[in-house]
Amino acid sequence: MRVSTEQTIAALGRESRIFEPPADFAANANVKADAYERAEKDRLGFWDEAAQRITWAEPYTEVLDWSGAPHAKWFVGGKLNAAYNCVDRHVENGLGDRVAYHFEGEGGDTRTITYKDLQDEVNKAANALTELGVKTGDRVAIYMPMIPETVFAMLACARIGAPHTVIFGGFSSKAIADRVQDCSVEFVITADGGYRKGKASPLKAAVDEALESCPDVHTVLVVKRTGQEVAWTEGRDKWWSDAVDGQSTEHTPEAFDAEHPLYIMYSSGTTGKPKGILHTTGGYMVGTSYTHYAVFDIKPETDVFWTAADIGWVTGHSYIVYGPLANATTSIMYEGTPDTPHQGRWWEIVQKYKATILYCAPTAIRTFMKWGHQIPAEYDLSSLRLIGSVGEPINPEAWVWYRKNIGGDRTPVVDTWWQTENGQILISPLPGVTATKPGAAMRPLPGIVADVFNEDGKPVGNNEGGYLVVKEPWPGMLRTLWGDDDRFQRTYWDRFPGVYFAGDGAKRDQDGDIWVIGRVDDVMNVSGHRLSTTEIESALVSHDAVAEAAVVGAADETTGQSIEAFVILKQSAHGGGEDIVAKLRQHVREEIGAIASPRSIMLVEELPKTRSGKIMRRLLRDIAENREPGDSTTLADSSVVDRIRSEVSGG
Ligand code: 6R9
């Protein structure tokens, strides 16, 4: 017997409600059902049309050149400047006074950045970078908090054709050094610090430590954010204000080839060395601006868009910076954590800026569930008209909670599947078209050809599971891994020759709709039964007492793997003790079957997560197997593993 993906989905799909788009939303939607048909008939014609969203300094002669597969060339021969497309053309079109960002610092300080402000700041920064010797093609590392200067720095790089590599502000000095070395960075932009949980976190200090092993870095530009003490290396370190403030606000953007590198984003691989995912300019701008327009139904005149993610993550690159700016959107940028200084902080921000669209991760949603629905209920969230989710499978309970308590039981919910490698959303409902099912990413977007393959590389039928693949190239796709074409080929293109292998398991339901189950490496094998961690997590979270659950398979001599669950109880369920553990075990038996009942259920206060909100199951496996935890440089809070360890051992 195998507990297959079918049963997984049966468990996930127990929530059988379907939510139709509200009629007025559907009537006014940017993208209607015909987009699927048009794209199916002429996929490249469809992307050609989408590319008209971008202003090309020189037109392209061919939409796609796939002759060097798997290295794609999109919009061949076209020239453009990404910063011009994000900023200048809007100012030229009379939108200089439109707000680009409502910035909200963690401590409550605010800044309003209009498109004209953005143009001035980006131009000054571009002039400064040039004066400091940064040339087209040079890589620039950016290690910053969530402040407007981070966007200024990215766009200044884009403007002069210097690919940026933004290193997430929660990464350690070791992670900075690895990345700086891997793409031979000589120029770093950072800040003295940023605010996190009410404290000033040291960023410059981490850069200083990293650069001890990066002798090629000759310039460090430092934004003053917190005013905390910093060490200073004369000759190398320069204050941003000294270098930038006196520069001219005039700067002529150069047009670069469509395939000119725009940025490198390192993805925290499950093992080994991080992968430097390379995105180029033309296709990425088309992919992000189109999907931002289609999936979020953006009406730039009236919407206030909030991606509550970090810019140091691909979601921030595509849906805080490039997509929204290309579409002349007003966005919210928030520096801090959701519970600083109180658990209603996000909802206070939604209310204050009358946010119309919110995009965040399931882990945040489950945290809000844990804190209780009465917290968002204290705020006026009626401005919201669409809410989205990204980063992990969203369990049906969290989806329904989100729609009800944040979306007022009226807004569409878009569960968007994509990856750093993809650059842009690939599978998602269209909010004015798709009747959604809680927990399902539903269908590939127009112009995207994705499928679910079995072991032999054949498409699965309905009610079958397998591996998620993308069968045709898409504009925002990665072009290679920096300096490692072989690894690029091996990782993504060899499993099923000529087809992009995403590394995620997925299933088609009875209607052919796609449910993403999670990484295939999260699949457990217990006594020959194949079990998905998500399935058991979903069962646990469906119990009233549970706020969040993470399940891992620990090595076991007899059964191959054993199921180990880490559970955070809702505040209201605390004090349940042994009794609650027995109840949860019984609940899983009832939901899935005895085979899925965890060997141990450990009650913990928190789970180890990356800053982008993904549970690091690898570290939980280390705890469950009683091993020294492996590399935890990508953790949001590196002390969490020690705390869980002591909770688990009863310490
Ligand atoms: C954008 C982003 C990619 C991995 C991906 C998958 C998981 C993302 C998801 C989802 C289920 C969704 N993932 N969105 N799983 N449903 N809607 O998250 O990029 O950090 O590279 O992660 O995240 O496992 O393979 P990245």
Residues whose N, C-alpha, C, O or C-beta is under 5 A from the ligand:
A	BS01	6R9	S389 V390 G391 E392 P393 I394 D415 T416 W417 W418 Q419 T420 E421 A502 D504 V516 G518 R519
